[in-house]
Amino acid sequence: MAIKRRRFMLAIGAGLGVSALPARVRAQSGPIRVGLVTVKTGPLASGGIDMERGLQQFMKERNHTLAGRKVELLVADSGGVPAQARTKIQELVERDKIHVMIGPLDAASALAADDYIRQQKLLTLSVAAAEDMTQRKPNPWFTRGTSTSSQCAQPLADYCYKTLGYRRMVTIADDIAYGHEMCAGFHRVFEELGGKIVQKTFPPLTVPDYGTYLAQLKTNADAIFLGFAGSNGFRYLRQFNEYGLKGKIAPVGGMTALDEAVLRNMGDEALGTITSCWYSAEIDNPINKKFAAAFRSEWKYDPGFYAAATYVEGAVLEATLQAIKGNIEDKDAFMKAVRSVKVDTARGPVSFDPYGNVVGNVYIRKVERKEGRLVNSVIRTYPNVSQFWTYKPDEFLKNPVYSRDFPPAKNVEP
């Protein structure tokens, strides 16, 4: 009788098919829905388009399968507008039922979506550099595999003072949270080493012309730090040279000022410019060599910050899913795993601090010509750089978040 009853139950199960399986098992057999929130219009579009290209390449290399589950990629364009970014994220969550979000691109959009990410417990692998989301107000559902706004600027300040010998500098950046925070981190480290920031300027993100700012530039400084995003670094540097300023004051750039996405449109005016970033297409490791070669073959230019950002976040996602055996529906397990992973990526080795921010290499780069194209050659590596630089986290977090007003501009000259 026992044998007959067992066969009867098996027959019932066969007749019912997958509907008889527990909901948890059925869910895990379906595709993982990944939402990419990027920018395809406006001044940030060049980088935003590269974000999609980088992530598409990562998924294509893995046959759109991670940890044994198919992946569906859904892409939304925020236009770089914070309110629009929040709306697009809501659509991805509530209409498209995404499991995890990669993005958004810009700090202001991440800040605008912060409370929604918390409410929805939305698993987020962010490209946006908004400092306080992994500092004083850490979002428990937010992990960043790229860097905070200031994370690459702080080593550059160290390099400018100690290696290049600069003592008087000017800063200029887009008038957005990213620009404020990047310049503030540079400002703090440079002045604590003994240098002086003698001028700070923040043009609007969509300013049509930099002529007014160039006319007011203090040329009695050693160098100017460029904290631009998207195509603005390219636009500023071109006008900088048109105004005959090359050779009078040295430009150095933050992580997106001379990104490969815009470097391909530049000429000799960019040669010799020093920048800092967690990535360069010239990084000499096997993962990056494969990534950069494939991207260059497909799009005819080198990958930069934005393409590498989503490619790296893809690697973090894959490692996390492998650790939890593909069960992305278990959000708590995902968050525990993602902040514990250590993974080799195109940018080098990656791990995370207790606040959900990456710890990894920062590269000092120099624009050079190679095989007929401009590249960001790596000239120095700062290993295992934290968002807190060399400061103790508890002491760092006692200060206000980096901004236009902190640190105070005590050495700015009229």
C-alpha positions in Angstrom: 0.0 0.0 0.0 2.8 2.4 0.8 4.3 1.9 -2.6 0.9 2.5 -4.3 0.3 5.7 -2.3 3.7 7.1 -3.1 3.1 6.5 -6.8 -0.3 8.1 -6.5 1.2 11.3 -5.0 3.9 11.4 -7.7 1.1 11.1 -10.3 -0.8 14.0 -8.7 2.4 16.1 -8.6 3.1 15.4 -12.3 -0.4 16.4 -13.2 -0.2 19.7 -11.3 3.2 20.6 -12.8 5.1 23.7 -11.5 2.0 25.1 -9.8 2.4 22.5 -7.1 5.9 23.7 -6.2 6.3 26.1 -3.3 6.2 29.8 -4.2 9.8 30.3 -3.1 11.1 27.6 -5.4 9.0 28.8 -8.3 10.3 32.4 -7.8 13.9 31.2 -7.9 13.4 29.4 -11.2 12.3 32.6 -13.0 14.6 35.3 -14.4 16.4 37.9 -12.3 15.1 41.3 -13.3 17.9 44.0 -13.2 16.9 47.6 -13.5 19.6 50.0 -14.9 18.9 53.7 -14.2 21.1 55.8 -16.4 21.2 59.0 -18.4 20.7 59.2 -22.1 19.9 62.9 -22.6 21.6 66.1 -21.5 25.3 66.8 -20.5 25.7 63.5 -18.7 24.5 61.4 -21.6 27.9 60.4 -22.9 28.6 58.6 -19.7 25.1 57.3 -19.2 25.2 55.6 -22.6 28.5 54.0 -21.7 26.9 52.7 -18.5 24.4 50.7 -20.6 27.1 49.5 -23.0 29.3 48.3 -20.2 26.5 46.4 -18.5 25.2 44.9 -21.7 28.7 43.6 -22.5 29.0 42.0 -19.0 25.7 40.2 -19.4 26.4 39.2 -23.0 29.7 37.6 -21.9 27.7 35.5 -19.5 24.9 34.6 -21.9 22.6 36.7 -19.7 22.8 34.1 -17.0 24.1 34.6 -13.4 24.3 31.9 -10.7 22.2 29.6 -13.0 19.4 32.1 -13.5 18.5 34.1 -16.6 18.8 37.8 -16.3 16.4 40.4 -17.8 17.8 43.9 -18.1 15.4 46.8 -18.0 16.8 50.3 -18.8 15.4 53.7 -17.7 16.6 57.2 -18.6 16.5 59.7 -15.8 17.8 62.6 -17.9 20.0 63.5 -15.0 17.0 65.1 -13.4 16.5 63.9 -9.7 12.7 64.0 -9.7 12.6 62.1 -13.0 15.1 59.6 -11.7 12.8 58.9 -8.7 9.8 58.4 -11.0 11.7 56.0 -13.2 12.9 54.0 -10.3 9.3 53.7 -9.0 8.2 52.5 -12.5 11.0 49.8 -12.5 10.0 48.6 -9.0 6.2 48.8 -9.1 5.5 48.1 -12.8 8.5 46.0 -13.9 9.1 44.2 -10.5 12.9 44.5 -10.6 14.9 42.6 -8.0 17.9 44.8 -8.0 18.8 48.3 -9.3 22.2 49.3 -10.8 22.5 53.1 -10.7 21.5 55.9 -10.8 24.3 57.8 -12.4 24.4 61.1 -10.5 24.6 61.9 -6.8 21.6 64.2 -6.8 19.4 61.4 -8.2 20.6 58.9 -5.6 19.8 61.4 -2.8 16.3 62.0 -4.3 15.6 58.3 -4.3 17.2 57.6 -0.9 13.9 57.3 1.1 12.2 55.3 -1.6 15.1 52.8 -1.7 14.7 52.4 2.1 10.9 52.0 1.9 11.0 49.4 -0.8 14.1 47.6 0.5 15.4 48.0 -3.0 18.6 46.2 -3.5 20.9 48.9 -5.0 24.3 48.7 -6.6 25.0 52.3 -7.2 27.3 54.3 -9.5 26.2 57.6 -7.9 28.8 59.0 -5.6 26.5 60.7 -3.0 28.7 60.7 0.1 26.3 60.5 3.0 24.5 57.4 1.7 27.5 55.5 2.9 28.6 57.8 5.7 26.5 59.7 8.3 23.1 58.4 6.9 24.0 55.0 5.5 21.3 53.3 3.5 21.1 49.6 4.5 20.0 48.6 0.9 22.7 50.7 -0.9 26.1 49.4 -1.9 28.6 51.3 -4.0 31.4 49.5 -6.0 32.8 52.7 -7.7 33.7 55.4 -5.2 32.3 58.4 -3.3 32.7 61.8 -4.9 35.9 62.6 -2.9 37.4 59.1 -2.7 39.7 59.7 -5.7 40.1 63.4 -5.2 41.8 63.0 -1.8 44.7 60.9 -3.1 45.1 63.4 -6.0 45.5 66.2 -3.5 48.2 64.1 -1.8 49.9 63.6 -5.2 49.7 67.3 -6.2 51.3 68.4 -2.9 53.9 65.8 -2.3 54.9 64.7 -5.9 54.0 67.7 -8.1 55.0 70.2 -5.5 52.0 72.4 -5.9 51.3 74.9 -3.1 48.6 77.3 -4.5 45.6 75.8 -6.3 42.2 76.8 -7.7 39.2 74.5 -7.9 36.2 74.5 -10.4 33.4 72.0 -10.6 29.8 71.6 -11.7 27.4 73.2 -9.2 25.9 69.8 -8.1 26.4 67.6 -5.1 29.0 65.5 -6.9 31.1 68.6 -7.8 30.8 70.1 -4.3 31.9 66.9 -2.6 34.7 66.1 -5.0 36.2 69.6 -4.6 35.7 69.6 -0.8 37.7 66.4 -0.4 40.5 67.7 -2.5 40.4 71.0 -0.7 40.6 69.4 2.8 43.6 67.1 2.1 45.5 69.7 0.1 45.2 72.4 2.8 45.9 70.0 5.7 49.2 69.1 3.9 50.1 72.8 3.8 48.7 74.0 0.5 46.2 76.8 -0.2 43.0 76.8 -2.2 42.9 80.4 -3.4 39.8 80.3 -5.6 36.7 78.1 -5.8 34.1 78.3 -8.6 30.9 76.3 -9.3 29.4 77.0 -12.8 25.9 75.5 -13.4 25.8 72.0 -14.8 24.3 73.2 -18.1 26.2 76.5 -18.5 26.5 77.2 -22.2 29.9 78.9 -22.1 32.8 79.1 -19.6 34.2 82.4 -20.9 33.1 84.4 -17.8 34.8 81.9 -15.5 38.0 81.8 -17.5 38.2 85.6 -17.5 38.1 85.5 -13.7 40.6 82.7 -13.3 43.5 83.4 -10.9 46.6 82.5 -12.9 48.9 83.2 -10.0 48.2 79.6 -8.8 50.2 76.5 -9.6 47.3 74.5 -10.9 43.5 74.2 -11.3 41.5 71.1 -10.2 38.7 70.3 -12.6 35.7 68.6 -10.9 33.5 68.2 -14.0 31.2 65.4 -15.1 30.0 64.2 -18.5 31.3 66.3 -21.4 31.9 69.5 -19.3 35.5 68.7 -18.6 36.1 68.5 -22.4 34.3 71.7 -23.0 36.1 73.6 -20.3 39.6 72.4 -21.2 39.0 73.3 -24.9 38.0 76.9 -24.0 40.9 77.0 -21.4 43.3 76.5 -24.3 41.4 78.9 -26.6 41.9 81.6 -24.0 45.7 81.0 -24.1 45.9 79.6 -20.6 47.8 76.5 -21.4 51.3 76.7 -19.8 50.2 79.5 -17.4 48.4 77.2 -14.9 48.4 73.4 -14.9 45.0 71.6 -15.1 44.5 68.4 -13.1 41.3 66.5 -13.1 38.9 64.5 -10.9 37.7 61.1 -11.9 35.3 62.1 -14.7 37.0 65.3 -16.0 38.8 63.6 -18.8 37.0 60.3 -19.0 37.7 58.1 -22.0 34.1 58.7 -23.1 35.1 62.3 -23.9 38.8 61.9 -24.4 38.3 60.4 -27.8 36.9 63.8 -29.0 40.0 65.7 -27.8 43.3 66.6 -29.3 46.7 67.7 -28.1 45.2 70.1 -25.7 44.6 67.2 -23.3 48.2 65.8 -23.5 50.0 65.7 -20.2 46.9 66.3 -18.0 47.0 64.5 -14.7 43.8 63.0 -13.3 42.8 60.4 -10.6 40.2 57.7 -10.8 39.5 54.2 -9.6 39.7 53.0 -13.3 41.6 53.4 -16.5 41.3 51.4 -19.7 45.1 51.0 -19.3 45.0 49.0 -16.1 47.2 45.9 -16.5 45.2 43.0 -15.3 43.6 40.1 -17.2 40.0 41.0 -16.5 40.5 44.6 -17.7 42.5 43.6 -20.7 39.6 41.4 -21.9 37.0 44.0 -21.1 38.8 47.0 -22.7 39.7 45.0 -25.8 36.1 43.8 -26.3 34.6 47.2 -25.6 37.1 48.9 -28.0 36.3 46.3 -30.7 32.5 46.9 -30.4 32.4 50.7 -30.0 35.8 51.8 -31.5 36.9 53.7 -28.4 38.2 52.9 -24.9 35.9 52.2 -21.9 36.1 54.8 -19.1 34.6 55.5 -15.7 30.9 54.9 -16.7 31.3 51.8 -18.8 33.6 50.3 -16.2 31.2 51.3 -13.4 28.4 49.0 -14.5 30.9 46.3 -15.6 32.3 46.3 -12.1 28.8 46.3 -10.5 28.0 43.4 -12.7 30.9 41.5 -11.2 29.8 42.4 -7.7 26.3 41.2 -8.5 27.5 37.9 -9.9 29.8 37.2 -6.9 26.9 38.0 -4.5 24.4 35.8 -6.4 26.9 32.9 -6.4 27.3 33.3 -2.6 23.6 33.1 -2.0 23.0 30.4 -4.7 20.9 32.7 -6.9 18.3 33.4 -4.2 18.0 37.2 -4.8 14.5 37.0 -3.3 16.1 36.8 0.1 17.0 40.5 0.4 18.6 40.2 3.8 20.9 37.4 2.7 21.8 39.4 -0.4 22.8 42.5 1.6 24.8 40.4 4.0 26.6 38.7 1.2 27.3 41.7 -1.0 29.0 43.6 1.8 31.2 40.5 2.5 32.4 39.7 -1.0 35.9 40.1 -2.2 36.1 40.0 -5.9 38.7 40.7 -8.6 37.3 43.1 -11.2 38.4 45.2 -14.2 39.3 47.9 -11.7 41.4 45.6 -9.5 40.5 43.9 -6.2 37.3 45.1 -4.6 35.9 44.8 -1.0 33.5 46.8 1.1 33.6 48.7 4.4 30.8 48.3 7.0 29.0 51.3 5.5 28.6 49.6 2.1 31.2 51.6 0.2 34.0 50.1 -1.8 37.6 49.8 -0.8 39.9 49.6 -3.8 42.8 51.0 -5.8 42.9 54.7 -7.0 45.1 55.4 -10.0 46.9 58.6 -10.8 46.8 58.9 -14.6 48.4 61.0 -17.3 47.0 61.7 -20.8 49.3 60.3 -23.4 49.1 59.2 -27.0 49.2 55.5 -27.7 48.6 53.9 -31.1 47.1 57.1 -32.5 44.6 57.6 -29.7 44.6 59.5 -26.3 44.7 57.2 -23.2 44.9 57.7 -19.5 48.2 56.0 -18.7 48.6 54.8 -15.1 51.6 56.5 -13.4 50.9 55.7 -9.8 48.6 53.4 -7.8 47.3 54.2 -4.3 46.2 50.8 -3.0 43.1 49.9 -0.9 41.8 53.5 -0.7 38.8 53.9 1.7 36.2 56.6 1.5 37.7 57.9 4.7 41.2 58.3 3.1 43.7 58.1 6.0 41.3 59.5 8.6 39.7 57.3 11.3 36.0 56.8 10.3 34.6 57.9 13.7 36.6 61.2 13.5 35.8 61.7 9.9 32.1 61.3 10.5 32.0 64.0 13.3 32.5 66.6 10.6 29.7 67.8 8.2 29.4 66.1 4.9 31.6 67.6 2.2 29.9 70.6 0.5 30.4 74.0 -0.9 30.8 75.3 2.7 32.8 72.5 4.3 35.7 72.7 4.6 35.6 76.5 5.0 37.4 78.5 2.3 39.9 80.2 4.7 42.5 80.9 2.0 40.3 82.1 -0.8 41.6 85.5 -2.2 39.5 88.3 -3.5 
